[in-house]
Amino acid sequence: MSHASENDQNNASRPCRRCVVLRLFIMSVLAIGTVGLLIPEKLSIIRHLDTMDFALGAVGILAFLAISRHALEWMTKRNEENDQD
């Protein structure tokens, strides 16, 4: 068996990225719905927030992740350059 066919078999057993994201989204929606049904007073915090608050929070989180990823890539590249010297 060649190395390429082993990689194909490993990749075939994994679900695609879209499937993973979709599954996480569905589980999140179901979890929020379950909490809303079982413990409605816990979701009363959300009533005070509007759409703009959620949008700003999402953009802030994405910006933080993008900056963190860029910093990690820069540090990794810098360490690789130092190791080569």
MODELLER restraints for C-alpha pairs under 7 A, 6 or more apart:
rsr = mdl.restraints
at = mdl.atoms
rsr.add(forms.Gaussian(group=physical.xy_distance, feature=features.Distance(at['CA:36:A'], at['CA:43:A']), mean=6.31, stdev=0.5))
